[in-house]
C-alpha cells in the first residue's frame, strides 16, 4: 500500500487489517488515525518512493513504453519511483507495444531508461520466454550461506563478467558442463 501512496503522491494511505497486528510492533512508520467521516480507527502507512526502480519487461519501444508481466507490480513501482530503468527482452516498433493476455502497459512517462537485455530476468523466469534456472538459484542460495563462497559467486556472476552477454556465456557454459 505504501507504493500506492507513493504512486499517487499521497502523504499516507489507510490500510485495513493491520490494527492490533504484530506489524504495529515491528514497523514504527505505521501509525493509527481516526477516520474523519466515521470516527473509526485505521492504520496509516507512509508512501514508498524509491529513488530508482529497475523493472523487467517483455518488450518495449525506443520511446520507453513497455509491457510488463501482470503478475508483478512493476507498473505501480514505476509510477512510485523517482527514476525507473526498464530491462526489456526485446526492442520492438511502437505499434507492437500492446498488452497481451498477461501483459500490462507502462507508459514512457514513468520510464527514464530502457535497456535491451535478452534473458535479462535470469536466473528468474520470463513468462513464455524461459523458465526459472533452479540450479542457478540453488547455487546462489548455497553461496549465500558462507562469506567466501558468496564473494566467489559475486566475482563469477556479478562483478566478473564485463557485460550481460558475458554473464550469459558464463551461465551457458555451466549448463552445458552439467
KOLRO-882216 format. One line per 4 residues: number of its first residue (from 1); their letters; for each residue x, y, z of N, C-alpha, C. Coordinates in Angstrom, 3 decimals, always signed. Layout:
<atoms>
NUM = A = X/Y/Z/X/Y/Z/X/Y/Z | ...
</atoms>
This chain:
<atoms>
1 = XXXX = +0.814/-1.186/+0.000/+0.000/+0.000/+0.000/+0.864/+1.258/+0.000 | +2.082/+1.148/+0.572/+2.977/+2.297/+0.564/+3.333/+2.720/-0.851 | +3.508/+1.744/-1.757/+3.767/+2.075/-3.163/+2.569/+2.784/-3.781 | +1.378/+2.362/-3.411/+0.168/+3.004/-3.922/+0.139/+4.465/-3.495
5 = XXXX = +0.484/+4.731/-2.233/+0.542/+6.116/-1.754/+1.611/+6.895/-2.519 | +2.781/+6.281/-2.709/+3.859/+6.942/-3.438/+3.496/+7.242/-4.872 | +2.846/+6.292/-5.535/+2.456/+6.469/-6.936/+1.433/+7.583/-7.107 | +0.636/+7.814/-6.076/-0.415/+8.825/-6.160/-0.053/+10.127/-5.466
9 = XXXX = +1.183/+10.230/-4.993/+1.627/+11.462/-4.350/+0.925/+11.751/-3.035 | +0.477/+10.698/-2.355/-0.234/+10.865/-1.089/+0.749/+10.869/+0.089 | +0.443/+11.605/+1.157/+1.331/+11.622/+2.319/+1.229/+10.349/+3.155 | +0.127/+9.603/+2.999/-0.086/+8.332/+3.695/-1.275/+7.652/+3.035
13 = XXXX = -1.499/+6.389/+3.421/-2.673/+5.682/+2.909/-3.202/+4.772/+4.014 | -4.521/+4.736/+4.211/-5.070/+3.840/+5.235/-5.028/+2.396/+4.752 | -4.795/+1.499/+5.710/-4.720/+0.074/+5.394/-5.640/-0.681/+6.346 | -6.534/-1.434/+5.792/-7.456/-2.238/+6.605/-6.752/-3.536/+6.997
17 = XXXX = -6.937/-3.943/+8.236/-6.451/-5.252/+8.664/-5.156/-5.241/+9.457 | -4.523/-4.114/+9.633/-3.274/-4.078/+10.389/-3.470/-3.700/+11.852 | -4.609/-3.142/+12.185/-4.879/-2.710/+13.548/-4.754/-3.898/+14.505 | -4.022/-3.697/+15.591/-3.785/-4.733/+16.615/-2.995/-5.928/+16.089
21 = XXXX = -2.260/-5.768/+15.009/-1.431/-6.850/+14.481/+0.020/-6.636/+14.915 | +0.832/-7.648/+14.716/+2.254/-7.537/+15.049/+2.982/-6.549/+14.155 | +2.402/-6.216/+12.995/+3.026/-5.198/+12.146/+3.215/-3.895/+12.908 | +2.279/-3.589/+13.777/+2.357/-2.345/+14.548/+3.529/-2.383/+15.529
25 = XXXX = +3.944/-3.581/+15.937/+5.061/-3.724/+16.875/+6.410/-3.607/+16.168 | +6.478/-4.052/+14.922/+7.766/-4.117/+14.234/+8.004/-2.973/+13.254 | +6.968/-2.228/+12.926/+7.147/-1.134/+11.979/+6.678/+0.173/+12.602 | +7.619/+0.970/+13.004/+7.300/+2.229/+13.689/+6.751/+3.295/+12.745
29 = XXXX = +6.836/+3.058/+11.443/+6.279/+4.002/+10.469/+4.761/+3.885/+10.377 | +4.215/+2.782/+10.875/+2.773/+2.593/+10.835/+2.169/+3.243/+12.072 | +1.169/+4.093/+11.866/+0.500/+4.755/+12.985/-1.010/+4.629/+12.804 | -1.735/+4.930/+13.848/-3.188/+4.885/+13.754/-3.743/+6.293/+13.624
33 = XXXX = -4.940/+6.363/+13.038/-5.572/+7.653/+12.794/-7.078/+7.448/+12.778 | -7.796/+8.410/+13.288/-9.267/+8.341/+13.240/-9.761/+8.764/+11.864 | -10.696/+8.008/+11.366/-11.369/+8.353/+10.109/-12.234/+9.591/+10.381 | -11.988/+10.683/+9.649/-12.761/+11.900/+9.926/-14.245/+11.783/+9.575
37 = XXXX = -14.639/+10.751/+8.838/-16.026/+10.603/+8.429/-16.816/+9.682/+9.352 | -16.180/+8.564/+9.746/-16.908/+7.580/+10.554/-16.447/+7.546/+12.006 | -15.266/+8.088/+12.279/-14.714/+8.031/+13.631/-13.985/+6.737/+13.918 | -14.028/+5.788/+12.980/-13.305/+4.531/+13.155/-11.804/+4.752/+13.112
41 = XXXX = -11.070/+3.807/+13.685/-9.614/+3.924/+13.714/-8.999/+3.040/+12.631 | -7.998/+3.599/+11.965/-7.302/+2.877/+10.903/-5.802/+3.011/+11.084 | -5.103/+2.037/+10.533/-3.653/+2.144/+10.436/-3.362/+2.900/+9.148 | -2.427/+3.853/+9.210/-1.993/+4.542/+8.003/-0.507/+4.293/+7.819
45 = XXXX = -0.114/+4.109/+6.574/+1.290/+3.847/+6.258/+1.812/+4.966/+5.364 | +3.112/+5.271/+5.491/+3.683/+6.344/+4.680/+3.906/+5.892/+3.236 | +4.117/+6.837/+2.344/+4.375/+6.473/+0.948/+5.756/+5.834/+0.802 | +5.858/+4.949/-0.160/+7.157/+4.402/-0.561/+7.477/+5.037/-1.904
49 = XXXX = +8.589/+5.767/-1.942/+9.009/+6.450/-3.171/+10.481/+6.095/-3.405 | +10.734/+4.971/-4.110/+12.125/+4.589/-4.368/+12.852/+5.640/-5.209 | +14.132/+5.843/-4.944/+14.926/+6.737/-5.788/+15.025/+6.162/-7.196 | +15.301/+4.845/-7.271/+15.437/+4.177/-8.562/+14.743/+2.823/-8.491
53 = XXXX = +13.991/+2.495/-9.520/+13.381/+1.178/-9.654/+13.915/+0.551/-10.940 | +14.198/-0.736/-10.875/+14.576/-1.493/-12.064/+13.488/-2.542/-12.259 | +12.819/-2.455/-13.396/+11.740/-3.397/-13.692/+12.107/-4.228/-14.918 | +11.475/-5.377/-15.053/+11.697/-6.233/-16.208/+10.448/-6.227/-17.071
57 = XXXX = +10.636/-6.166/-18.387/+9.502/-6.126/-19.304/+9.712/-7.097/-20.459 | +8.579/-7.580/-20.989/+8.634/-8.480/-22.147/+9.210/-7.775/-23.361 | +8.715/-6.558/-23.584/+9.138/-5.795/-24.754/+8.940/-4.314/-24.490 | +9.610/-3.511/-25.326/+9.486/-2.072/-25.198/+9.903/-1.399/-26.490
61 = XXXX = +9.617/-0.101/-26.559/+9.997/+0.647/-27.757/+11.042/+1.707/-27.419 | +11.535/+2.382/-28.436/+12.596/+3.376/-28.249/+12.129/+4.587/-27.441 | +10.839/+4.767/-27.310/+10.307/+5.904/-26.562/+10.211/+5.624/-25.063 | +10.274/+4.334/-24.679/+10.202/+3.972/-23.271/+8.906/+3.312/-22.855
65 = XXXX = +7.991/+3.113/-23.770/+6.778/+2.366/-23.453/+7.139/+0.889/-23.342 | +6.630/+0.208/-22.316/+6.978/-1.200/-22.121/+5.756/-2.013/-21.719 | +5.889/-3.334/-21.873/+4.871/-4.284/-21.440/+5.500/-5.182/-20.380 | +4.929/-5.135/-19.169/+5.428/-5.950/-18.061/+4.456/-7.085/-17.765
69 = XXXX = +4.886/-8.002/-16.924/+4.075/-9.149/-16.545/+2.965/-8.716/-15.582 | +1.762/-9.181/-15.821/+0.617/-8.805/-14.989/+0.679/-9.386/-13.584 | +1.536/-10.358/-13.341/+1.644/-10.951/-12.005/+2.523/-10.131/-11.075 | +3.121/-9.073/-11.590/+4.023/-8.256/-10.780/+3.457/-6.837/-10.667
73 = XXXX = +3.969/-6.073/-9.738/+3.529/-4.690/-9.559/+4.499/-3.705/-10.198 | +5.076/-4.069/-11.325/+6.075/-3.208/-11.960/+5.497/-1.857/-12.376 | +4.268/-1.833/-12.817/+3.659/-0.551/-13.212/+3.545/+0.370/-12.007 | +3.070/-0.161/-10.912/+2.939/+0.630/-9.692/+4.313/+1.088/-9.205
77 = XXXX = +5.289/+0.200/-9.244/+6.651/+0.544/-8.840/+7.207/+1.659/-9.716 | +7.004/+1.560/-11.026/+7.486/+2.595/-11.948/+6.807/+3.933/-11.683 | +5.540/+3.885/-11.345/+4.813/+5.119/-11.065/+5.269/+5.766/-9.763 | +5.682/+4.962/-8.790/+6.080/+5.491/-7.480/+7.524/+5.984/-7.460
81 = XXXX = +8.388/+5.386/-8.259/+9.821/+5.695/-8.215/+10.143/+7.047/-8.848 | +11.225/+7.647/-8.362/+11.688/+8.908/-8.953/+12.282/+8.671/-10.338 | +12.988/+7.574/-10.500/+13.572/+7.174/-11.788/+13.329/+5.685/-11.974 | +13.032/+5.265/-13.203/+12.799/+3.853/-13.484/+13.591/+3.416/-14.708
85 = XXXX = +14.286/+2.303/-14.547/+15.011/+1.660/-15.639/+14.231/+0.401/-15.997 | +13.868/+0.265/-17.255/+13.165/-0.929/-17.732/+14.144/-1.804/-18.492 | +14.347/-3.024/-18.008/+15.158/-4.017/-18.705/+14.183/-4.821/-19.555 | +14.374/-4.783/-20.870/+13.418/-5.431/-21.766/+14.053/-6.609/-22.500
89 = XXXX = +13.231/-7.596/-22.784/+13.679/-8.762/-23.544/+13.872/-8.423/-25.018 | +13.016/-7.531/-25.520/+13.017/-7.266/-26.956/+12.611/-5.824/-27.242 | +13.369/-5.174/-28.129/+13.024/-3.842/-28.600/+12.155/-4.003/-29.844 | +10.959/-3.406/-29.812/+10.006/-3.561/-30.918/+9.545/-2.192/-31.394
93 = XXXX = +8.837/-2.188/-32.490/+8.247/-0.958/-33.018/+7.147/-0.481/-32.062 | +6.932/+0.839/-31.994/+5.913/+1.371/-31.072/+4.529/+0.734/-31.211 | +4.133/+0.395/-32.430/+2.798/-0.188/-32.600/+2.715/-1.644/-32.134 | +3.850/-2.219/-31.708/+3.872/-3.583/-31.185/+3.871/-3.618/-29.657
97 = XXXX = +3.874/-2.445/-29.029/+3.870/-2.388/-27.565/+2.417/-2.371/-27.101 | +1.810/-3.545/-27.188/+0.415/-3.724/-26.807/+0.324/-4.824/-25.768 | -0.446/-4.601/-24.707/-0.569/-5.652/-23.691/-1.300/-6.863/-24.242 | -0.790/-8.029/-23.932/-1.442/-9.273/-24.334/-2.162/-9.877/-23.147
101 = XXXX = -2.321/-11.178/-23.183/-3.057/-11.895/-22.143/-2.471/-11.649/-20.751 | -1.156/-11.617/-20.634/-0.507/-11.465/-19.332/+0.316/-10.184/-19.246 | +0.034/-9.224/-20.101/+0.855/-8.024/-20.146/+0.161/-6.782/-19.624 | +0.961/-5.890/-19.044/+0.471/-4.603/-18.547/+1.301/-3.508/-19.201
105 = XXXX = +0.638/-2.522/-19.775/+1.312/-1.405/-20.423/+1.812/-0.429/-19.366 | +3.074/-0.022/-19.487/+3.633/+1.033/-18.645/+4.089/+2.139/-19.592 | +3.529/+3.305/-19.411/+3.792/+4.438/-20.294/+5.201/+4.982/-20.125 | +5.688/+5.548/-21.207/+7.008/+6.163/-21.224/+7.141/+7.288/-20.207
109 = XXXX = +6.043/+7.865/-19.757/+6.143/+8.951/-18.777/+6.696/+8.458/-17.443 | +6.665/+7.141/-17.223/+7.176/+6.564/-15.982/+8.522/+5.875/-16.162 | +9.065/+5.876/-17.378/+10.316/+5.172/-17.674/+11.384/+6.187/-18.058 | +12.546/+6.105/-17.403/+13.641/+7.029/-17.695/+14.709/+6.426/-18.590
113 = XXXX = +14.802/+5.108/-18.616/+15.804/+4.452/-19.455/+15.319/+3.051/-19.802 | +15.674/+2.606/-21.007/+15.355/+1.263/-21.460/+16.662/+0.562/-21.782 | +16.811/-0.649/-21.259/+17.991/-1.459/-21.517/+17.531/-2.747/-22.180 | +18.032/-3.006/-23.381/+17.691/-4.247/-24.075/+18.639/-5.325/-23.572
117 = XXXX = +18.070/-6.357/-22.942/+18.880/-7.444/-22.374/+18.087/-8.742/-22.454 | +18.189/-9.453/-23.601/+17.525/-10.753/-23.681/+17.981/-11.649/-22.532 | +17.047/-12.349/-21.938/+17.281/-13.160/-20.735/+17.701/-12.289/-19.555 | +17.226/-11.059/-19.566/+17.573/-10.114/-18.507/+16.988/-10.433/-17.151
121 = XXXX = +16.022/-11.334/-17.090/+15.443/-11.726/-15.809/+16.176/-12.925/-15.195 | +17.132/-13.496/-15.918/+17.858/-14.672/-15.418/+18.530/-14.335/-14.101 | +18.490/-15.200/-13.113/+18.074/-16.609/-13.133/+16.592/-16.841/-12.864 | +15.822/-15.760/-12.699/+14.384/-15.957/-12.568/+13.782/-16.126/-13.958
125 = XXXX = +12.490/-16.262/-14.037/+11.836/-16.595/-15.297/+11.252/-15.369/-15.981 | +10.990/-15.546/-17.264/+10.228/-14.572/-18.043/+9.139/-15.375/-18.743 | +7.913/-15.116/-18.341/+6.774/-15.894/-18.842/+6.815/-16.024/-20.368 | +6.583/-17.231/-20.840/+6.519/-17.572/-22.262/+7.852/-17.412/-22.993
129 = XXXX = +8.927/-17.091/-22.265/+10.240/-16.956/-22.912/+11.233/-17.979/-22.354 | +11.351/-18.043/-21.023/+12.256/-19.008/-20.385/+11.835/-19.203/-18.939 | +12.176/-20.401/-18.447/+11.807/-20.777/-17.085/+12.874/-20.335/-16.089 | +12.534/-20.470/-14.825/+13.488/-20.181/-13.763/+14.642/-21.174/-13.844
133 = XXXX = +15.848/-20.708/-13.609/+17.030/-21.558/-13.594/+17.228/-22.031/-12.152 | +16.548/-23.110/-11.819/+16.555/-23.614/-10.445/+17.961/-23.951/-9.977 | +18.768/-24.545/-10.830/+20.138/-24.901/-10.447/+20.931/-23.654/-10.075 | +20.759/-22.584/-10.830/+21.486/-21.352/-10.530/+20.986/-20.730/-9.223
137 = XXXX = +19.689/-20.759/-8.997/+19.136/-20.251/-7.731/+19.712/-21.058/-6.565 | +19.817/-22.363/-6.719/+20.383/-23.200/-5.659/+21.865/-22.864/-5.436 | +22.583/-22.579/-6.512/+23.979/-22.161/-6.396/+24.078/-20.880/-5.584 | +23.210/-19.926/-5.889/+23.179/-18.670/-5.150/+22.861/-18.905/-3.669
141 = XXXX = +21.841/-19.707/-3.402/+21.430/-19.949/-2.011/+22.542/-20.627/-1.212 | +23.234/-21.542/-1.841/+24.350/-22.209/-1.159/+25.482/-21.209/-0.896 | +25.789/-20.391/-1.884/+26.856/-19.396/-1.736/+26.513/-18.371/-0.648 | +25.244/-18.039/-0.505/+24.832/-17.025/+0.470/+25.028/-17.467/+1.913
145 = XXXX = +25.295/-18.737/+2.127/+25.495/-19.259/+3.483/+26.907/-19.016/+4.023 | +27.830/-18.677/+3.125/+29.234/-18.544/+3.518/+29.834/-17.323/+2.831 | +30.505/-16.471/+3.596/+31.012/-15.217/+3.024/+32.008/-15.452/+1.886 | +32.924/-16.399/+2.045/+33.909/-16.657/+0.978/+33.241/-17.195/-0.284
149 = XXXX = +32.285/-18.116/-0.103/+31.563/-18.644/-1.263/+30.752/-17.543/-1.937 | +30.182/-16.653/-1.117/+29.380/-15.575/-1.682/+30.255/-14.597/-2.467 | +31.426/-14.290/-1.941/+32.344/-13.404/-2.666/+32.753/-14.038/-3.998 | +32.959/-15.348/-3.999/+33.282/-16.066/-5.239/+32.097/-16.002/-6.211
153 = XXXX = +30.879/-16.153/-5.688/+29.682/-16.045/-6.516/+29.616/-14.657/-7.165 | +29.817/-13.621/-6.354/+29.778/-12.255/-6.881/+30.823/-12.057/-7.971 | +32.020/-12.577/-7.743/+33.088/-12.440/-8.736/+32.745/-13.189/-10.028 | +32.167/-14.357/-9.898/+31.834/-15.176/-11.065/+30.682/-14.599/-11.878
157 = XXXX = +29.643/-14.129/-11.187/+28.412/-13.759/-11.892/+28.095/-12.263/-11.930 | +28.579/-11.506/-10.973/+28.169/-10.105/-10.886/+29.286/-9.151/-11.309 | +30.391/-9.180/-10.613/+31.471/-8.233/-10.924/+32.449/-8.758/-11.964 | +32.504/-10.073/-12.151/+33.445/-10.658/-13.101/+33.100/-10.434/-14.560
161 = XXXX = +31.891/-10.791/-14.988/+31.529/-10.574/-16.392/+31.507/-9.084/-16.728 | +32.046/-8.738/-17.899/+32.118/-7.311/-18.262/+30.768/-6.748/-18.677 | +29.836/-7.625/-19.084/+28.508/-7.176/-19.500/+27.535/-8.351/-19.443 | +26.307/-8.091/-19.802/+25.260/-9.114/-19.732/+25.537/-10.279/-20.685
165 = XXXX = +26.060/-9.985/-21.855/+26.384/-11.045/-22.824/+27.407/-12.008/-22.242 | +28.435/-11.476/-21.598/+29.452/-12.339/-20.990/+28.854/-13.133/-19.826 | +27.991/-12.505/-19.049/+27.302/-13.210/-17.962/+26.551/-14.417/-18.523 | +25.814/-14.215/-19.620/+25.056/-15.320/-20.217/+25.978/-16.426/-20.717
169 = XXXX = +27.164/-16.067/-21.202/+28.135/-17.082/-21.640/+28.614/-17.909/-20.452 | +28.865/-17.259/-19.319/+29.297/-17.972/-18.108/+28.203/-18.942/-17.670 | +26.974/-18.464/-17.625/+25.851/-19.293/-17.210/+25.637/-20.445/-18.190 | +25.711/-20.182/-19.495/+25.509/-21.200/-20.508/+26.587/-22.277/-20.437
173 = XXXX = +27.834/-21.880/-20.200/+28.910/-22.858/-20.119/+28.697/-23.780/-18.927 | +28.141/-23.264/-17.835/+27.868/-24.114/-16.666/+26.741/-25.086/-16.959 | +25.718/-24.637/-17.668/+24.605/-25.511/-18.034/+25.108/-26.620/-18.947 | +25.973/-26.277/-19.903/+26.484/-27.266/-20.850/+27.464/-28.238/-20.207
177 = XX = +28.079/-27.841/-19.080/+29.038/-28.726/-18.410/+28.376/-29.688/-17.434 | +27.091/-29.510/-17.193/+26.387/-30.384/-16.247/+26.110/-31.744/-16.840
</atoms>
